[in-house]
């Protein structure tokens, strides 16, 4: 069948096999510019025919797989490239390297890392026998335990040999780069791909299947089998249940002050009822511009209890960014404190505001109900698909974009955080991230839904290094979430109380993982875009010396790795 594909496309079987190899390498992630090395006889002059000697040269056959051509179209590209290469096969390889002048390394070939060699016969002495007058010639296979390149594909065309025909293949691989099972997998995929192109040469190469039997089901279904029995719940429901379980446990500490879960719930309920009276409810958006203190947590919970979504506005952020967020989001209400009312300077003229520490507001809250708000009291029933918060992206790819996140994923994803981090009553988590960073939501929520204590660092302060270590020690902190750049500044041996560390947002190095996992500390690497309720994947606790990995999908989440 491969010979027929070659015949139909005015090509050789070698060209067809080379095109298939280029498809395999592209589909395995090598890009669309695929150089493959191949040996060639080098006897371009008839005068050399009767000479005994080694004239073999090495050609670089460069295949362009871009544009998702059909396999037949790719064979045509390969044919054109190969014929041009054959016409220049007597150019010394050393001269070619000198002309191209690639960056040299003693550890790899200068122009290609993959070779394809094709011969006739089955490699047996009988098939290699030559008929020379007065001389018997046998082929003797030579074993060599050293790989010349990363991957060396050796293919024998068995037509005309003692076997019925077909191709016999072997793959030589560099053990420094590939383990045996990976090399076997590459070989199996190549055989499978050759079978596919022989059957359907007119299919685009992007549609040719390089997955082995059962692999697609494993990738799409088994590895994404993350369903559990955690029902989707709104954040107010989850917090109110936790407050009922641990009413006397300390929920929040800020400086010398603190609130128990009962006190935090009561204060949040007072403000929630007041907000409901102002018309705040499900699908409303309330901006929150306050200093980080227990009042910030009260206000956040109150907005959620009223049924609305909150938009964090860190007063220490540049005024231009805060003004842009206010104008773009156009919240129905902005909660401020007397120290942060300047944030309103850039708000639209129609924006309503409420100053939380204003005497009139304080007096109104003193008489408000402390019972949990019900759907009957809200402006509309609160559902899990209603917005919970809005986070603006960093703007690294243009203007910051507001992401609206519903309650849907909170129960399962925060439950996963709590389980993996080992959070519970007695745990103490330091909240040092800006509320404008989506991981701050996980920081606060995983703590307050587990009965642990949330210890707050004042907004505007960005402690790092020894200063952050001092805060961890002074607060007897057991849990913290930090991005790798901040973590790199903290001396791991100076924070003996810290038991669990969650990191993410940027690459976590093997050296940093080694430093932080020493002494039995639980270290978890996490990944997730804002749109996925903070976290999409989490690792299990890293083992000492283990290369960091972002892990597998969290509960109720499916993850797919996409191509270009």
N, C-alpha and C positions, 0 to 999 in steps of 0.2 A: 504493500500500500504506500509506503514511503517512497519507493522507487517510482510509483505511478505519479505521486505528487511532484517528484523531481522532473519526470518526463513532461508532465502537463505544464510546468513552469520553465522549461528549457534550462534546467539546473541539474546539478549532480546531487546524489544522495548526501554527500558531505555537506553541501550548502543547505539542504533541508534540515539536517541534524544540527548544523551550526545555528540556523534561524531558531530552531526549537530551544537550543541552549540559551540564546539571547533572551527569548521570551521567559524562560525559567528564571534567569538571573534578574530580569526586570521585575517579575512578579514577586521575587523574594526580597526586593528592596534595593537592587543595585543601580537604580536609575534607568534612564533611557539611552545613554551613550555607553555601549557595552563593548570594550575591546577584549578580544580573545586571541591568544597566541596559538599558532599551529606550526608543526614542522613541515618543510617542503623539500623535495629531493635536491633542488639546486642544480640539476643537469640541464641547463637551457641550451647548451651547444652540443650538436651531434658528435663533435670531436671527443666529448667526454664519455660517450656511451660505453666504450670498451676499456675505460680506465678503472682500475680498482682504487677506491679512495672514498673519503667522507666529504661529500659536498653539501650536506644538509644545511639549510638556513632556517631561520624562524621568522614567520610573517606575523604581523599584527593585523587582525581582521576586525575592523571597527563597525559595529552594527548600530543603526539608529532605530530604536523601537518607538519613538514618540508618535503621538497622533492616533494611537490605537488602530493601527492598520489591520487588515485581515492577514491571516498567516500567509496566504498566497502573495499578497503585496509585500510582506516582509521578505519572503524568499526572493522576490525580484530585486529588492534593495541589496540583499546579501549577494546575489549573483553579480550585480554591478560592482560592488565593492571588492569581491573576491577576484573577479577577472582583472580588475585594475591592479590588485596586489600581486597576482601571479605574473603580470607583465613586468613587474619591478622586483621580482624575487631575488635577483642577483645583487641587489644593493646590500652591502655588508651590514649586518645588524648593528655593529659598533658605530657605523657612520650614521645610521638612523637615530640611535640614542643620542649621539653628539648633536645632531640637527634639532631634535625635539627638545633636548636639554631639560629633562624633567628633574624635579628635586630627587636626589639620590639617597638611598638608604641601603645599608648592607643587609638589612633584614628582609628586603622584598625586591622582586623583579622591577625594573624601571618603567616598563611599558604595559604590562598586563599582570594580573594575578591569577588568571584562569586559563587553562590550555585545553584544546580539543585535538586529539590525534586519532586519525582513522586509517585503518588498514584493511586488506583483503585476506580472507582465510580465517581459520579458527585459532591460529597461533600455535598449532601443533607442528612438530618437526616435519610431518608429511606435507602439510600445506605450505611450509616454507622451503621445501626442497627445491634446489635448482639443478638443472641438467647441464653440467659442464664436462667437456671431454676429459676423460681420465681423472675426474674429481667428483667425489660425492660431498654434497653440501647439506648439512642439517642445521635447523634453527635451534638454538639453546636458550630458553627463557632465563633471564637474569633477575634475581630478586634484589631489590634495593630498598632499604628501610628509611631512606631520606626523601621527603617530599621536596620537589623542585619549586613548586608554586603552591598557592593556597589550595586550589582545587585543580586536579588534572583529570580530565575525562578521556578515557581510552575506549574507542569503539571499533569493533571488528565487523566487517560486512561478510557474512557467512555464505552468501550466494556463491556457488561454484566449489564450496568446500564439501567435505564428506557429510555435513549435516544438511537438513532440508532447507536451510536458509535462515534469514532473520539477522538480528544484530546481537552481538555479544558485547556487553559493556562492563567496564570497571572504573571505579572512582578512587583516585589517590588524593588524600587530603592531609593538610598540615595539622598535626595533633596539637600544635601550640594554639591553634585558632578554633578547631572543631573537635567536639567529642564524637565518639563512634556512632552514637545513636543519631546525632545531627547529620553526619555524613550519610548514613543509611537513608535517612529521611530525604535528603537532597537527591540521592540516586533513585529512590522510589518515585519521587515527584517527576524526575526527568523521564523515566520510563512511562509513567502515566501520561505525561504531556506529549511524548512522541506518539502514543496511541491515539490521543485526542486530535492531534493535527493531521494524522494519517486519515482519520475518519471525517474531519470537517475542516479542510484547509481554507474555506471561505469565511470562517467565523472570525470576528475581531479578536485580537490576542487578549484583550481585557476580559473576554468571556470564557476563555479556556480555563478549565478548572485545575488548579494546582493543589487543591486540598485533597487529602487522602480520604478513603471511605470512613465515615463516622466522624471525621474531623470537623466538618461543618456543623453537625449536630452538637458536638462538644463545645465548639466556639460560641455558637449562637444560643444554645439552649442550656446545656449542662452547666457551663461556667457562669451562666446568668440565672441559674435557678436560686434566686435570692428571696423568693416569697416567704413570708412568715405570717404568724397569726396576729401581728400587731395592728390593731385597727387605726385608721387615720383619725386623729383627734386634734382639736384646736389647742393652741398653746395655753390659753387661759384655763381650759379644762384640766390640762395636765398639771399646771402649776397649782391650781386650787386643790387637786387631789394630794399633791406632795405636801402642801401647807397643812392639810388635815392630818397627814401621817406624822409629820415632824414639827408640830407647832412651836415647840420650845427651842428647837435647834437654831443656831445663828445662821441667817440667810445671807446677810450682807454686812461687811465691815468697811468703813471708810474713815481712815484716821483713827480717832479715839471713839468714834460712834459706831453703833451697829444696830441691826434690826433682826428680830427673830422671824421665822416664817409667818407666824400669826400676825405680828406687827406689820410686816411687809405686805401681807395680803390685805389687812384692814386698811392701811393707808392707800394702797392701790385701788381698793374698792371705793373709798371716799372720792378719790379723784375721778374714777371711771364714771360714777353716778353723776358727778358734776359735768363731765364731758358729754354724757348722754343728754343732759339737760340743755347743752349748747348745740344739740343736733348732730353730734359726732356718732357715727355708727358704721356698720359694714360697708365697705367700698369707699369710705372716707379716707383721706390721707392727712395725717397730723405730723408736722415736722417737730423735732425735738432738739432744741438748742440750749443745753444746760451744761454746767460743769459736771464732771464725773464724780458723783457722790451717791449716797443712798437715794437721794431725791431723783437722780437720773433713772435708777432702776424702778422706783415707784412710778414715775411718769411713763416709762416704757410699758410696764405691765398694765397700767391704767388705760392707755390707748388701746392695747390689745383686748382688755376686758370689755371696753366699750364696743369692740367689734371692728375698730378701724385698723389701718396699717400705719406704722411709724416710719418716718424718714429721719435718720440720725444726721445732725449737723454739728460737727466737731468745731466749737468756737475757735480752736487754735489753727484751723485751716485757713488758707489765704481767702481774704474777703471776696475776691473775684470768683473763686470756685463756689463759695457758699451762695453768692448772689445768683450765679448761673443755675445752681441746683434749685433754688427757690423759684426762679422764673420758669424753669423747665418743668418742674413737678407741680407747681401751682397748688400747694397744699391748702386744704380748707381752713386750717388753724395751725399756728405756730406756738409751741410752748417754750417760754424763755424764763430766765431769772433776771433779776435787776442787773447782774454783772454781765449778762450776755445779750441784752436787748439791741446792741449795735448790729447783731446779725440781721436784724430786720431792715437795715438801711437799704439793702438791695432788693427787698421784696416788692412785688406789685402793690400798688396803692390799695387794692381791694383786699389784701391779705389780713385776716383776723389774727389776733395774738392774745395769749393769756400769760401773764407773768405769775409764775408759781409762788414766788415768795412775796408777792404784793399783799399788803395787809387785808385788802378786800377778799382776795382769793383764799388766803389762810383762814379767814373767818368763815367763808362759805364752806370750806372743806371740813371745818371743825364740827359742823352740824350735819354733814352728809352721812348717808347710810354706810355701814361697814359690811353689809351682806354681799355675797357674790352677785353681780348683775345677772339677770336671767334674760332669755330671748324675749320674754314678754315686756321687759323694761327697755331693751335696746330698740333702736329705730327700726330694726329688721332682724330676723334670726341670723345668727352667725354660723356660717358653714365652713367646712375645711377647705373649700376651694376659694374662699375669700382671701384677698391679700393680707399678709401679716406684716411685711416690711418692704421697704424700697432701699436698695443699695446702688450707689453710682459707681461705675467702673473707674479705673484709674485714669482713663483717657489717654493711655499710651499709644493707641491707634487712632487718635482723633479726639473729638469732643467726648467728655464722659457721657455714658449712657445709663439711664436709670433702669434697673432690673426689678420687676415686681415679683416678689416671692410669696406664694400662698402658704397656708398652714399644712397643706397636704403631706409633705414629707417630714414634718417636724418630729412626730412620734417615733417613726421607725429609725430615722437617721440619728436623732439625739439619743435614742435608746441604744444604738450601736456604739456611739461615742461613750456613753456611760458604762456599757459592758466592757468595752476594750480598755478603757482608761482605769477601770476599777474605782469609779467615783461612788461616794456614799457618805452617810453621816460621819463626820470626823475628818473628811477630806477638806483641804483648803486650797482653793484655786486662785491664782493671782491674775487679775484682769488688767493687762498692760496695753493691749491693742486698741487703736482708735476705733470708736463705734462706727466710723465710716468705712471700716474694713470688714468685709463680710464674715471673716473668722471670729470677730468679736461677738457676733450673734451666737455662734457655737459655744464660745467661751462662757457667756452668760447663761445660755439655755441649758447646756449639759450640767452646769453646776446647780442651777435652781430647780431642775427636775430630778435631782438625785439626793437632795437633802444635805448637800455639801455647803460650804461657806465660800462666798465670792468676796475676795479681798480686792479693793479698788485702788488703783494708782490714779492720782489726780490728773485730769485732762491737761494736755499741753506738756506734761512731763514725758520724756522719752528715755527712760533709764536704760543704760547698757552697761556691759562690763561689770566692774566691781560694784558700781552703784546698784545695778539690778541684783547682783548676788546678795548685797546687803539687805535689799528689800525682801528677797526670798527668805533669807534667814530670820529677819526680824518678824516677818509674818508667819513663820513656821509653815511655809508653803509646801504642799505635797504635789500639786498638779499645776502645769502651766502649758499654754499654747504659744509658741514663738516661731516666726519664720527663720530659716537657716542663717541669714546674714546677722540677725540680732543674736541668735544662739551662739554664733562663732565668737562673740565678744565676751561671753560669760565663762569664767573658769569653772569647769565641771567639778573640780575637787573642793570647791568652796561652798557648795550648796547641799549639805548632807541630808536636809529634810526632804528634798525634792525626790519623789518616788516615780512620778510619771511625767513624760514629756510627749506632747503631740506637736509635730512640725509639718510644714507644708508651704505651698505657695511658690517655692523655688527648689532647685535641686539640692538634695541633702547628700553630702559627700560621705564616702566610706570612712575617711579619717574622723569626721565629726561623729558618725554613728559609733565608731569604736570608742571614742572618748566618752560619749554619753551613756553607752550601755555597760560600761565597767561598773562593778559593784552591784549588779543585779537591778539596775534602774530600768523601768519599762519605757521603751522608746517606740513611738508609732509614727510612721510616715503616712501622710494623707494627701489626697489630691481631689480637687473639684472646682468647677467653675461656679460663679455666683448663682447662675440659673438653676443649679442642682441642689439648692438649699445647703450651700457651703461644701458638702462632701459627697463625692461620687465613689471614691475608693479609699480603703484604708488597709494598711499592712497589719498583720499580726505583730505583736511585740518583736522587735528585731533582736536577733541573737548576737552575742559579742562577735565582732569580726565579719558579720554578714553585710553584704552589699545592700544599701537601702533600696527599697522598692515600694511603689505606691500601692501595692496590694491588689485586692480583688473588689468587685462591687459590693457596696454596703447593702443592708436589707432593703428590699423593695426597689432595687435599682438595677438596671441593665447597662452594661458598658460594651461599646463596640470600638475597635481600633479601625479607623478608616484610612483608605489610600488617598492619593492627591485629589 
